[in-house]
Amino acid sequence: MLIKPLSLLLVVTLLLTQMPMAFGQQSGSNNWSAVQQIQTNTKLIVKQKNGKEVKGLMIEANDNSLTIDRDGKPFSIARTDVGEVSISVGKAAKGKWSAIGAAIGAGAGGGIGATKYRSDRDDYGIYPVMGVILGTGIGAVAGFAFGQTRRKRELVYSAF
């Protein structure tokens, strides 16, 4: 019976000793050739060394600079100024965030409407109902707008 706890302890110890090596690995690299291999019209997010973030579509990357299409105009960034380059992958989860926003809005609207409700008055029963209806609509719209901005980023290059 002592063998099972001992073997479990051994496995946990081995996993814990390997964890620093697993967390030390990065998905991005400091290899500029990875940036040069990105296909044209790929959505990029470029973080400059001065902290500014620039979004656009890939045009080209050479040994000295990166050129992206930013609002229909070419925008060139010197390689020495590039801190990180990420690719925007996947679709925005607008439906998921709309549902979350609608649920939050319904709860908040119902709560606000419930504070206005009074059982001793006529027509005061409409406040909780209208609070839920308005809160759901407003929350869904806000969630949709927020969801449009949420996409996953895949780090390709990091100079940091």
DSSP file (Angstrom, degrees, kcal/mol; ACC not computed):
  #  RESIDUE AA STRUCTURE BP1 BP2  ACC     N-H-->O    O-->H-N    N-H-->O    O-->H-N    TCO  KAPPA ALPHA  PHI   PSI    X-CA   Y-CA   Z-CA
    1    1 A M              0   0    0      0, 0.0     3,-0.3     0, 0.0     0, 0.0   0.000 360.0 360.0 360.0 -21.6    0.0    0.0    0.0
    2    2 A L     >  +     0   0    0      1,-0.2     4,-1.6     2,-0.2     5,-0.2   0.679 360.0  71.7 -76.5 -17.8    2.9    2.3    0.5
    3    3 A I  H  > S+     0   0    0      2,-0.2     4,-2.8     1,-0.2     5,-0.2   0.900  92.3  53.5 -69.0 -41.7    3.9    2.0   -3.2
    4    4 A K  H  > S+     0   0    0     -3,-0.3     4,-2.4     1,-0.2     5,-0.2   0.949 111.7  42.3 -63.6 -50.9    1.0    4.0   -4.6
    5    5 A P  H  > S+     0   0    0      0, 0.0     4,-2.3     0, 0.0    -1,-0.2   0.881 115.9  51.2 -63.1 -34.3    1.5    7.2   -2.5
    6    6 A L  H  X S+     0   0    0     -4,-1.6     4,-2.1     2,-0.2    -2,-0.2   0.918 111.4  46.0 -67.7 -43.5    5.3    6.9   -3.1
    7    7 A S  H  X S+     0   0    0     -4,-2.8     4,-2.3     2,-0.2    -1,-0.2   0.887 112.8  51.0 -67.5 -37.1    5.0    6.6   -6.8
    8    8 A L  H  X S+     0   0    0     -4,-2.4     4,-2.4    -5,-0.2    -2,-0.2   0.912 110.1  49.3 -64.1 -42.5    2.5    9.5   -6.9
    9    9 A L  H  X S+     0   0    0     -4,-2.3     4,-2.2    -5,-0.2    -2,-0.2   0.882 110.4  51.4 -62.6 -39.4    4.9   11.6   -4.9
   10   10 A L  H  X S+     0   0    0     -4,-2.1     4,-2.3     2,-0.2    -2,-0.2   0.912 110.4  48.1 -65.0 -43.5    7.7   10.8   -7.3
   11   11 A V  H  X S+     0   0    0     -4,-2.3     4,-2.3     2,-0.2    -2,-0.2   0.927 112.5  48.2 -64.5 -44.7    5.7   11.7  -10.3
   12   12 A V  H  X S+     0   0    0     -4,-2.4     4,-2.3     1,-0.2    -1,-0.2   0.899 111.1  51.3 -62.5 -41.0    4.6   15.0   -8.8
   13   13 A T  H  X S+     0   0    0     -4,-2.2     4,-1.8     2,-0.2    -1,-0.2   0.913 110.1  48.8 -62.9 -43.6    8.2   15.8   -7.8
   14   14 A L  H  X S+     0   0    0     -4,-2.3     4,-1.2     1,-0.2    -2,-0.2   0.904 111.6  49.6 -63.9 -41.1    9.4   15.1  -11.3
   15   15 A L  H  X S+     0   0    0     -4,-2.3     4,-0.9     1,-0.2     3,-0.3   0.905 110.3  50.3 -64.6 -40.6    6.7   17.3  -12.8
   16   16 A L  H  < S+     0   0    0     -4,-2.3     3,-0.3     1,-0.2    -1,-0.2   0.842 107.7  53.1 -67.7 -32.6    7.5   20.2  -10.5
   17   17 A T  H  < S+     0   0    0     -4,-1.8     4,-0.3     1,-0.2    -1,-0.2   0.780 111.2  46.8 -73.2 -24.7   11.2   20.1  -11.3
   18   18 A Q  H  X S+     0   0    0     -4,-1.2     4,-1.6    -3,-0.3     3,-0.4   0.584  90.2  86.2 -90.5 -11.1   10.5   20.3  -15.0
   19   19 A M  H  X S+     0   0    0     -4,-0.9     4,-2.4    -3,-0.3     5,-0.3   0.878  81.8  56.4 -61.5 -42.4    8.0   23.2  -14.7
   20   20 A P  H  > S+     0   0    0      0, 0.0     4,-1.2     0, 0.0    -1,-0.2   0.878 108.1  49.6 -59.8 -34.5   10.6   26.0  -14.8
   21   21 A M  H  > S+     0   0    0     -3,-0.4     4,-0.6    -4,-0.3    -2,-0.2   0.889 110.4  50.2 -69.4 -37.3   11.9   24.8  -18.1
   22   22 A A  H >< S+     0   0    0     -4,-1.6     3,-0.7     1,-0.2    -1,-0.2   0.901 113.6  44.3 -67.5 -41.2    8.4   24.6  -19.5
   23   23 A F  H 3< S+     0   0    0     -4,-2.4    -1,-0.2     1,-0.2    -2,-0.2   0.702 104.0  65.9 -76.8 -18.3    7.5   28.1  -18.5
   24   24 A G  H 3< S+     0   0    0     -4,-1.2     2,-0.3    -5,-0.3    -1,-0.2   0.663  82.6  93.0 -76.4 -16.1   10.9   29.5  -19.7
   25   25 A Q    <<  -     0   0    0     -3,-0.7     2,-0.3    -4,-0.6     3,-0.0  -0.577  64.9-150.9 -82.0 141.6   10.0   28.7  -23.3
   26   26 A Q        -     0   0    0     -2,-0.3    -2,-0.1     2,-0.2    -3,-0.0  -0.820  16.4-143.1-109.5 150.2    8.5   31.5  -25.4
   27   27 A S  S    S+     0   0    0     -2,-0.3     2,-0.1     2,-0.0    -1,-0.1   0.781  88.4  58.4 -79.9 -26.3    6.2   31.0  -28.3
   28   28 A G  S    S-     0   0    0    129,-0.1     2,-0.3    -3,-0.0    -2,-0.2  -0.444  72.3-156.2 -93.9 172.8    7.8   34.0  -30.1
   29   29 A S  B     -a  157   0A   0    127,-0.8   129,-2.6    -2,-0.1    -2,-0.0  -0.881  28.9-119.5-140.6 173.4   11.4   34.4  -31.1
   30   30 A N  S    S+     0   0    0     -2,-0.3     2,-0.7   127,-0.2   127,-0.1  -0.082  72.5 122.3-104.5  33.8   13.8   37.1  -31.8
   31   31 A N    >>  -     0   0    0    125,-0.3     3,-1.5     1,-0.1     4,-0.5  -0.862  47.8-162.7-100.3 109.7   14.4   35.8  -35.3
   32   32 A W  H >> S+     0   0    0     -2,-0.7     4,-1.7     1,-0.3     3,-0.7   0.748  84.5  71.9 -65.1 -24.4   13.6   38.5  -37.9
   33   33 A S  H 3> S+     0   0    0      1,-0.3     4,-1.0     2,-0.2    -1,-0.3   0.785  88.8  62.5 -64.4 -25.0   13.3   36.0  -40.7
   34   34 A A  H <4 S+     0   0    0     -3,-1.5    -1,-0.3     1,-0.2     4,-0.2   0.868 104.5  47.5 -65.3 -35.4   10.0   34.8  -39.1
   35   35 A V  H X< S+     0   0    0     -3,-0.7     3,-1.3    -4,-0.5    -2,-0.2   0.885 108.0  55.1 -70.2 -39.2    8.6   38.3  -39.8
   36   36 A Q  H 3< S+     0   0    0     -4,-1.7    25,-0.2     1,-0.3    -1,-0.2   0.725 103.7  56.4 -67.3 -20.5   10.0   38.2  -43.4
   37   37 A Q  T 3< S+     0   0    0     -4,-1.0    -1,-0.3    -5,-0.2    -2,-0.2   0.483  77.9 115.5 -90.8  -3.0    8.1   35.0  -44.0
   38   38 A I  S <  S-     0   0    0     -3,-1.3    23,-0.1    -4,-0.2     3,-0.1  -0.471  71.3-114.6 -68.5 136.4    4.7   36.4  -43.1
   39   39 A Q    >   -     0   0    0     -2,-0.2     3,-1.2     1,-0.1    19,-0.2  -0.323  34.2 -91.9 -72.8 153.7    2.3   36.4  -46.1
   40   40 A T  T 3  S+     0   0    0      1,-0.2    19,-0.2    19,-0.1    -1,-0.1  -0.306 108.7  24.2 -62.2 147.0    1.0   39.6  -47.6
   41   41 A N  T 3  S+     0   0    0     17,-2.8     2,-0.3     1,-0.3    -1,-0.2   0.611  83.6 143.5  68.8  17.3   -2.3   40.9  -46.3
   42   42 A T    <   -     0   0    0     -3,-1.2    16,-2.3    16,-0.1     2,-0.4  -0.698  59.3-110.1 -81.7 138.1   -2.0   39.1  -42.9
   43   43 A K  E     -B   57   0A   0     -2,-0.3    45,-2.2    45,-0.3     2,-0.3  -0.565  44.3-172.0 -72.9 122.6   -3.3   41.2  -40.0
   44   44 A L  E     -BC  56  87A   0     12,-3.4    12,-1.9    -2,-0.4     2,-0.5  -0.861  24.1-159.2-118.1 150.4   -0.4   42.4  -37.8
   45   45 A I  E     -BC  55  86A   0     41,-2.6    41,-2.5    -2,-0.3     2,-0.6  -0.983  17.8-167.3-123.1 116.8   -0.1   44.1  -34.5
   46   46 A V  E     -BC  54  85A   0      8,-3.4     8,-3.0    -2,-0.5     2,-0.7  -0.918   7.4-160.7-111.2 121.0    3.3   45.8  -34.2
   47   47 A K  E     -BC  53  84A   0     37,-2.5    36,-2.2    -2,-0.6    37,-2.2  -0.896  16.7-147.5-100.6 118.3    4.4   47.0  -30.8
   48   48 A Q  E >   - C   0  82A   0      4,-3.1     3,-1.8    -2,-0.7    34,-0.2  -0.388  24.0-111.5 -81.2 162.2    7.1   49.6  -31.1
   49   49 A K  T 3  S+     0   0    0     32,-2.6    33,-0.1     1,-0.3    -1,-0.1   0.727 117.0  62.3 -66.5 -21.5    9.9   50.0  -28.6
   50   50 A N  T 3  S-     0   0    0     31,-0.3    -1,-0.3     2,-0.1    32,-0.1   0.437 122.6-104.5 -83.7   2.0    8.5   53.4  -27.6
   51   51 A G  S <  S+     0   0    0     -3,-1.8     2,-0.1     1,-0.3    -2,-0.1   0.235  77.7 132.1  99.1 -12.9    5.3   51.7  -26.5
   52   52 A K        -     0   0    0     -5,-0.1    -4,-3.1     1,-0.0     2,-0.5  -0.455  46.1-144.8 -74.6 146.6    3.0   52.6  -29.4
   53   53 A E  E     -B   47   0A   0     -6,-0.2     2,-0.4    -2,-0.1    -6,-0.2  -0.953  13.7-169.2-115.0 130.5    1.0   49.9  -31.0
   54   54 A V  E     -B   46   0A   0     -8,-3.0    -8,-3.4    -2,-0.5     2,-0.4  -0.968   2.1-163.1-122.3 131.8    0.3   49.9  -34.7
   55   55 A K  E     +B   45   0A   0     -2,-0.4     2,-0.3   -10,-0.2   -10,-0.2  -0.899  30.3 113.0-114.6 144.7   -2.2   47.6  -36.5
   56   56 A G  E     -B   44   0A   0    -12,-1.9   -12,-3.4    -2,-0.4     2,-0.4  -0.983  60.3 -68.0 178.1-175.9   -2.4   46.9  -40.2
   57   57 A L  E     -BD  43  69A   0     12,-2.1    12,-3.5    -2,-0.3   -14,-0.2  -0.800  53.3-104.8 -99.9 139.5   -2.0   44.5  -43.0
   58   58 A M  E     + D   0  68A   0    -16,-2.3   -17,-2.8    -2,-0.4    10,-0.2  -0.381  42.7 163.3 -64.1 130.9    1.4   43.1  -44.0
   59   59 A I  E     -     0   0A   0      8,-2.2     2,-0.3     1,-0.3     9,-0.2   0.715  62.4 -39.3-107.4 -61.0    3.0   44.5  -47.1
   60   60 A E  E     - D   0  67A   0      7,-1.8     7,-3.2   -21,-0.1     2,-0.4  -0.989  40.4-151.0-163.0 160.9    6.6   43.5  -46.8
   61   61 A A  E     + D   0  66A   0     -2,-0.3     5,-0.2     5,-0.2     2,-0.2  -0.988  20.4 172.1-137.5 128.3    9.6   43.1  -44.5
   62   62 A N        -     0   0    0      3,-2.4   -27,-0.0    -2,-0.4    -2,-0.0  -0.550  53.7 -78.4-120.1-169.2   13.2   43.4  -45.5
   63   63 A D  S    S+     0   0    0      1,-0.2     3,-0.1    -2,-0.2   -31,-0.0   0.742 127.2  31.9 -65.0 -22.8   16.4   43.5  -43.5
   64   64 A N  S    S+     0   0    0      1,-0.2    15,-3.1    15,-0.1    16,-0.4   0.670 120.8  14.1-110.5 -20.7   16.0   47.1  -42.4
   65   65 A S  E     - E   0  78A   0     13,-0.3    -3,-2.4    14,-0.1     2,-0.4  -0.959  52.5-131.8-153.9 166.5   12.2   47.8  -42.1
   66   66 A L  E     -DE  61  77A   0     11,-2.7    11,-3.0    -2,-0.3     2,-0.5  -0.996  22.6-162.0-123.0 128.8    8.7   46.5  -41.9
   67   67 A T  E     +DE  60  76A   0     -7,-3.2    -8,-2.2    -2,-0.4    -7,-1.8  -0.956  12.3 176.2-117.4 126.7    6.0   48.0  -44.1
   68   68 A I  E     -DE  58  75A   0      7,-2.7     7,-3.0    -2,-0.5     2,-0.8  -0.887  35.3-113.8-125.3 158.0    2.3   47.6  -43.3
   69   69 A D  E     -DE  57  74A   0    -12,-3.5   -12,-2.1    -2,-0.3     2,-0.6  -0.831  36.1-176.6 -90.8 111.7   -0.9   48.9  -44.9
   70   70 A R  E >  S- E   0  73A   0      3,-3.0     3,-1.3    -2,-0.8   -14,-0.1  -0.929  70.6 -25.2-116.8 107.9   -2.5   51.2  -42.2
   71   71 A D  T 3  S-     0   0    0     -2,-0.6    -1,-0.2     1,-0.3   -15,-0.1   0.868 126.7 -49.7  57.2  40.7   -5.8   52.6  -43.2
   72   72 A G  T 3  S+     0   0    0      1,-0.2    -1,-0.3    -3,-0.0    -3,-0.1   0.467 122.1  98.9  82.4   1.9   -5.0   52.2  -46.9
   73   73 A K  E <  S-E   70   0A   0     -3,-1.3    -3,-3.0     2,-0.0    -1,-0.2  -0.963  78.4-111.2-123.2 139.1   -1.6   53.9  -46.7
   74   74 A P  E     -E   69   0A   0      0, 0.0     2,-0.4     0, 0.0    -5,-0.2  -0.458  31.6-167.8 -67.6 137.0    1.8   52.3  -46.5
   75   75 A F  E     -E   68   0A   0     -7,-3.0    -7,-2.7    -2,-0.2     2,-0.4  -0.984   4.0-157.9-130.6 118.8    3.4   52.7  -43.1
   76   76 A S  E     -E   67   0A   0     -2,-0.4     2,-0.4    -9,-0.2    -9,-0.2  -0.819   6.3-169.9-104.5 135.8    7.1   51.8  -42.7
   77   77 A I  E     -E   66   0A   0    -11,-3.0   -11,-2.7    -2,-0.4     5,-0.1  -0.988  26.5-120.1-124.1 127.9    8.7   51.0  -39.3
   78   78 A A  E >>  -E   65   0A   0     -2,-0.4     3,-1.5   -13,-0.2     4,-0.7  -0.368  21.7-124.0 -63.9 143.8   12.5   50.7  -39.0
   79   79 A R  G >4 S+     0   0    0    -15,-3.1     3,-0.8     1,-0.3   -14,-0.1   0.838 111.6  59.1 -59.0 -34.2   13.6   47.2  -37.7
   80   80 A T  G 34 S+     0   0    0    -16,-0.4    -1,-0.3     1,-0.2   -15,-0.1   0.721 105.2  50.4 -68.8 -20.3   15.4   48.9  -34.8
   81   81 A D  G <4 S+     0   0    0     -3,-1.5   -32,-2.6   -33,-0.1     2,-0.5   0.553  86.6 101.8 -92.4  -9.8   12.1   50.4  -33.6
   82   82 A V  E <<  +C   48   0A   0     -3,-0.8   -34,-0.2    -4,-0.7     3,-0.1  -0.647  38.4 170.0 -81.8 123.0   10.1   47.2  -33.7
   83   83 A G  E     -     0   0A   0    -36,-2.2    76,-3.5    -2,-0.5    77,-0.6   0.865  66.6  -1.2 -94.9 -49.0    9.6   45.6  -30.3
   84   84 A E  E     -CF  47 158A   0    -37,-2.2   -37,-2.5    74,-0.2     2,-0.4  -0.994  54.0-159.0-143.6 147.3    7.1   42.9  -31.0
   85   85 A V  E     +CF  46 157A   0     72,-2.3    71,-2.9    -2,-0.3    72,-1.8  -0.995  18.4 177.9-127.0 124.7    5.2   41.6  -34.0
   86   86 A S  E     -CF  45 155A   0    -41,-2.5   -41,-2.6    -2,-0.4     2,-0.4  -0.924  23.1-134.0-125.1 151.1    2.0   39.6  -33.5
   87   87 A I  E     -CF  44 154A   0     67,-2.6    67,-2.6    -2,-0.3     2,-0.7  -0.879  19.6-130.4-102.3 134.9   -0.4   38.0  -36.0
   88   88 A S  E     - F   0 153A   0    -45,-2.2   -45,-0.3    -2,-0.4     2,-0.3  -0.770  36.1-175.2 -84.3 115.3   -4.1   38.5  -35.3
   89   89 A V  E     + F   0 152A   0     63,-2.5    63,-1.0    -2,-0.7    -2,-0.0  -0.828  34.1  12.6-116.2 151.8   -5.7   35.0  -35.6
   90   90 A G  S    S-     0   0    0     -2,-0.3     2,-0.3    61,-0.1     3,-0.0  -0.021  85.4 -66.0  81.3 175.4   -9.2   33.7  -35.5
   91   91 A K        -     0   0    0      1,-0.1     2,-0.2    60,-0.1    61,-0.2  -0.682  53.4 -96.5-100.0 155.8  -12.5   35.5  -35.6
   92   92 A A        -     0   0    0     -2,-0.3     2,-1.6     1,-0.1     3,-0.3  -0.491  30.3-128.6 -69.4 139.8  -13.9   37.9  -33.0
   93   93 A A     >  +     0   0    0     57,-0.7     4,-2.1    54,-0.4     5,-0.2  -0.470  50.1 151.3 -89.3  64.5  -16.2   36.1  -30.6
   94   94 A K  H  >  +     0   0    0     -2,-1.6     4,-2.2     1,-0.2    -1,-0.2   0.884  68.6  51.1 -66.5 -39.6  -19.1   38.6  -31.0
   95   95 A G  H  > S+     0   0    0     -3,-0.3     4,-2.2     2,-0.2    -1,-0.2   0.911 110.2  49.2 -64.6 -43.1  -21.8   36.2  -30.3
   96   96 A K  H  > S+     0   0    0      1,-0.2     4,-2.1     2,-0.2    -2,-0.2   0.934 114.4  44.2 -62.0 -47.2  -20.2   35.0  -27.0
   97   97 A W  H  X S+     0   0    0     -4,-2.1     4,-2.6     1,-0.2    -1,-0.2   0.822 110.4  55.6 -71.0 -30.4  -19.7   38.5  -25.8
   98   98 A S  H  X S+     0   0    0     -4,-2.2     4,-2.6    45,-0.3    45,-0.2   0.918 109.2  47.4 -64.5 -42.4  -23.2   39.6  -26.8
   99   99 A A  H  X S+     0   0    0     -4,-2.2     4,-2.3     2,-0.2    -2,-0.2   0.910 113.0  48.1 -64.8 -42.4  -24.7   36.8  -24.7
  100  100 A I  H  X S+     0   0    0     -4,-2.1     4,-2.4     1,-0.2     5,-0.2   0.931 113.6  47.4 -63.2 -45.4  -22.5   37.7  -21.8
  101  101 A G  H  X S+     0   0    0     -4,-2.6     4,-2.8     1,-0.2    39,-0.3   0.885 111.0  51.7 -63.2 -39.5  -23.4   41.4  -22.1
  102  102 A A  H  X S+     0   0    0     -4,-2.6     4,-2.6    37,-0.4    -1,-0.2   0.910 110.7  48.1 -64.6 -41.6  -27.1   40.6  -22.4
  103  103 A A  H  X S+     0   0    0     -4,-2.3     4,-2.1     2,-0.2    -2,-0.2   0.926 114.7  44.8 -65.1 -44.6  -27.0   38.5  -19.3
  104  104 A I  H  X S+     0   0    0     -4,-2.4     4,-2.6     1,-0.2     5,-0.2   0.921 114.8  49.1 -64.7 -43.4  -25.2   41.1  -17.3
  105  105 A G  H  X S+     0   0    0     -4,-2.8     4,-3.1    -5,-0.2    31,-0.4   0.881 109.6  51.7 -64.1 -38.8  -27.5   43.8  -18.7
  106  106 A A  H  X S+     0   0    0     -4,-2.6     4,-2.5    29,-0.4     5,-0.2   0.915 112.4  46.1 -64.7 -42.4  -30.6   41.8  -17.8
  107  107 A G  H  X S+     0   0    0     -4,-2.1     4,-2.2     2,-0.2    -2,-0.2   0.929 116.4  43.9 -65.2 -44.8  -29.4   41.3  -14.3
  108  108 A A  H  X S+     0   0    0     -4,-2.6     4,-2.5     2,-0.2     5,-0.2   0.922 115.7  47.8 -67.2 -43.8  -28.5   44.9  -13.8
  109  109 A G  H  X S+     0   0    0     -4,-3.1     4,-2.6    -5,-0.2    23,-0.4   0.903 112.4  49.0 -65.0 -41.1  -31.7   46.2  -15.5
  110  110 A G  H  X S+     0   0    0     -4,-2.5     4,-2.3    21,-0.4    -1,-0.2   0.897 111.7  50.0 -64.0 -39.7  -33.8   43.9  -13.4
  111  111 A G  H  X S+     0   0    0     -4,-2.2     4,-1.3    -5,-0.2    -2,-0.2   0.912 112.5  45.8 -65.1 -42.7  -32.1   45.0  -10.2
  112  112 A I  H  X S+     0   0    0     -4,-2.5     4,-0.8     1,-0.2     3,-0.2   0.912 114.0  49.3 -66.2 -41.9  -32.5   48.7  -11.0
  113  113 A G  H >X S+     0   0    0     -4,-2.6     4,-0.7     1,-0.2     3,-0.7   0.867 106.3  57.0 -64.9 -35.2  -36.2   48.1  -12.0
  114  114 A A  H 3< S+     0   0    0     -4,-2.3     3,-0.4     1,-0.2    -1,-0.2   0.817  99.8  58.6 -66.8 -29.8  -36.8   46.2   -8.8
  115  115 A T  H 3< S+     0   0    0     -4,-1.3    -1,-0.2    -3,-0.2    -2,-0.2   0.788 107.3  47.3 -69.8 -24.8  -35.6   49.1   -6.7
  116  116 A K  H << S+     0   0    0     -4,-0.8    -1,-0.2    -3,-0.7    -2,-0.2   0.602  89.7 109.6 -88.2 -12.8  -38.4   51.3   -8.3
  117  117 A Y     <  +     0   0    0     -4,-0.7     2,-0.4    -3,-0.4     8,-0.1  -0.400  41.9 178.9 -70.5 136.7  -41.1   48.6   -7.7
  118  118 A R    >   -     0   0    0      3,-0.2     3,-1.2    -2,-0.1     6,-0.3  -0.976  21.0-155.5-138.4 124.4  -43.8   49.3   -5.1
  119  119 A S  T 3  S+     0   0    0     -2,-0.4    -1,-0.1     1,-0.2     6,-0.1   0.710  91.1  62.0 -73.0 -19.8  -46.6   46.9   -4.4
  120  120 A D  T 3  S+     0   0    0      2,-0.1     2,-0.4     4,-0.0    -1,-0.2   0.441  96.5  70.5 -87.1   1.4  -48.9   49.5   -3.1
  121  121 A R  S X  S-     0   0    0     -3,-1.2     3,-0.8     0, 0.0     4,-0.2  -0.907  81.8-117.2-120.5 146.3  -49.0   51.5   -6.4
  122  122 A D  T 3  S+     0   0    0     -2,-0.4    -2,-0.1     1,-0.2    -4,-0.0  -0.462  94.6  14.6 -74.2 151.9  -50.6   50.6   -9.7
  123  123 A D  T >  S+     0   0    0     -2,-0.1     3,-0.9     1,-0.1    -1,-0.2   0.460  89.1 111.5  65.1   4.2  -48.4   50.3  -12.8
  124  124 A Y  T X   +     0   0    0     -3,-0.8     3,-1.0    -6,-0.3    -1,-0.1   0.617  60.4  77.2 -80.7 -10.0  -45.2   50.0  -10.7
  125  125 A G  T 3> S+     0   0    0      1,-0.2     4,-0.8    -4,-0.2    -1,-0.2   0.625  81.4  69.7 -70.5 -12.8  -44.9   46.4  -11.8
  126  126 A I  H <> S+     0   0    0     -3,-0.9     4,-3.0     1,-0.2     5,-0.3   0.747  81.4  74.3 -76.6 -23.9  -43.6   47.5  -15.2
  127  127 A Y  H <> S+     0   0    0     -3,-1.0     4,-2.4     1,-0.2   -13,-0.2   0.927  97.6  42.8 -60.9 -49.3  -40.3   48.8  -13.8
  128  128 A P  H  > S+     0   0    0      0, 0.0     4,-2.1     0, 0.0   -15,-0.2   0.915 116.9  48.9 -63.1 -39.5  -38.6   45.4  -13.3
  129  129 A V  H  X S+     0   0    0     -4,-0.8     4,-2.4     2,-0.2    -2,-0.2   0.948 114.6  43.3 -64.8 -48.6  -39.9   44.1  -16.6
  130  130 A M  H  X S+     0   0    0     -4,-3.0     4,-3.0     1,-0.2     5,-0.3   0.855 110.7  57.1 -66.5 -33.6  -38.7   47.2  -18.5
  131  131 A G  H  X S+     0   0    0     -4,-2.4     4,-2.4    -5,-0.3   -21,-0.4   0.917 109.2  45.4 -61.7 -42.5  -35.5   47.1  -16.6
  132  132 A V  H  X S+     0   0    0     -4,-2.1     4,-2.4   -23,-0.4    -2,-0.2   0.927 115.1  47.5 -66.1 -44.6  -34.8   43.6  -17.8
  133  133 A I  H  X S+     0   0    0     -4,-2.4     4,-2.0     2,-0.2    -2,-0.2   0.951 117.7  40.2 -63.2 -50.4  -35.8   44.4  -21.4
  134  134 A L  H  X S+     0   0    0     -4,-3.0     4,-2.7     1,-0.2     5,-0.3   0.915 115.7  51.4 -66.1 -42.3  -33.7   47.6  -21.6
  135  135 A G  H  X S+     0   0    0     -4,-2.4     4,-2.6    -5,-0.3   -29,-0.4   0.891 109.0  51.2 -62.4 -39.6  -30.8   46.1  -19.8
  136  136 A T  H  X S+     0   0    0     -4,-2.4     4,-2.3   -31,-0.4    -1,-0.2   0.935 113.2  44.7 -62.8 -46.2  -30.7   43.0  -22.0
  137  137 A G  H  X S+     0   0    0     -4,-2.0     4,-2.1     2,-0.2    -2,-0.2   0.934 116.4  44.4 -64.0 -47.1  -30.7   45.2  -25.2
  138  138 A I  H  X S+     0   0    0     -4,-2.7     4,-2.3     1,-0.2    -1,-0.2   0.908 114.9  49.6 -65.6 -41.5  -28.1   47.6  -23.9
  139  139 A G  H  X S+     0   0    0     -4,-2.6     4,-2.6    -5,-0.3   -37,-0.4   0.888 109.7  51.2 -64.7 -39.3  -25.9   44.8  -22.6
  140  140 A A  H  X S+     0   0    0     -4,-2.3     4,-2.4   -39,-0.3    -1,-0.2   0.915 111.4  47.1 -65.0 -42.8  -26.1   42.9  -25.8
  141  141 A V  H  X S+     0   0    0     -4,-2.1     4,-2.3     2,-0.2    -2,-0.2   0.923 114.1  47.4 -64.6 -44.0  -25.0   45.9  -27.9
  142  142 A A  H  X S+     0   0    0     -4,-2.3     4,-2.3     1,-0.2    -2,-0.2   0.906 112.6  49.5 -64.7 -41.0  -22.2   46.7  -25.5
  143  143 A G  H  X S+     0   0    0     -4,-2.6     4,-2.7   -45,-0.2   -45,-0.3   0.886 110.0  51.4 -64.3 -39.3  -21.1   43.0  -25.5
  144  144 A F  H  X S+     0   0    0     -4,-2.4     4,-1.5     2,-0.2    -2,-0.2   0.927 110.9  47.8 -62.2 -46.1  -21.1   42.9  -29.3
  145  145 A A  H  X S+     0   0    0     -4,-2.3     4,-0.6     1,-0.2    -2,-0.2   0.907 114.8  46.0 -62.9 -42.0  -19.0   46.1  -29.6
  146  146 A F  H >< S+     0   0    0     -4,-2.3     3,-1.1     1,-0.2     4,-0.5   0.903 109.4  55.5 -66.2 -41.1  -16.5   44.7  -27.0
  147  147 A G  H >< S+     0   0    0     -4,-2.7     3,-0.7     1,-0.3   -54,-0.4   0.766  96.8  64.5 -65.1 -27.2  -16.5   41.3  -28.8
  148  148 A Q  H 3< S+     0   0    0     -4,-1.5    -1,-0.3     1,-0.2    -2,-0.2   0.792 103.3  48.5 -65.6 -26.4  -15.5   42.9  -32.1
  149  149 A T  T << S+     0   0    0     -3,-1.1     2,-0.7    -4,-0.6    -1,-0.2   0.572  91.4  93.0 -91.2  -8.9  -12.2   44.0  -30.6
  150  150 A R    <   +     0   0    0     -3,-0.7   -57,-0.7    -4,-0.5     2,-0.3  -0.781  45.5 142.4 -95.5 111.9  -11.3   40.7  -29.0
  151  151 A R        -     0   0    0     -2,-0.7     2,-0.2   -59,-0.2   -61,-0.1  -0.969  50.5-103.1-139.4 155.3   -9.1   38.4  -31.1
  152  152 A K  E     - F   0  89A   0    -63,-1.0   -63,-2.5    -2,-0.3     2,-0.4  -0.506  31.3-146.0 -78.4 148.5   -6.2   36.1  -30.3
  153  153 A R  E     - F   0  88A   0    -65,-0.2     2,-0.6    -2,-0.2   -65,-0.2  -0.946   4.7-157.1-117.7 137.3   -2.7   37.2  -31.0
  154  154 A E  E     - F   0  87A   0    -67,-2.6   -67,-2.6    -2,-0.4     2,-0.3  -0.955  20.9-133.0-114.5 114.9    0.2   34.9  -32.0
  155  155 A L  E     + F   0  86A   0     -2,-0.6   -69,-0.2   -69,-0.2     3,-0.1  -0.502  32.4 166.7 -71.5 126.8    3.6   36.3  -31.2
  156  156 A V  E     +     0   0A   0    -71,-2.9  -127,-0.8     1,-0.4     2,-0.4   0.761  64.5  16.5-106.1 -40.0    6.0   36.0  -34.1
  157  157 A Y  E     +aF  29  85A   0    -72,-1.8   -72,-2.3  -129,-0.2     2,-0.4  -0.998  56.1 179.9-141.4 138.9    8.9   38.3  -33.2
  158  158 A S  E     - F   0  84A   0   -129,-2.6   -74,-0.2    -2,-0.4   -75,-0.1  -0.965  12.8-177.2-141.9 125.1   10.1   39.8  -29.9
  159  159 A A              0   0    0    -76,-3.5   -75,-0.1    -2,-0.4  -129,-0.1   0.483 360.0 360.0 -94.3  -4.6   13.1   42.1  -29.5
  160  160 A F              0   0    0    -77,-0.6    -1,-0.2     0, 0.0   -76,-0.1   0.461 360.0 360.0 -82.9 360.0   12.6   42.3  -25.8
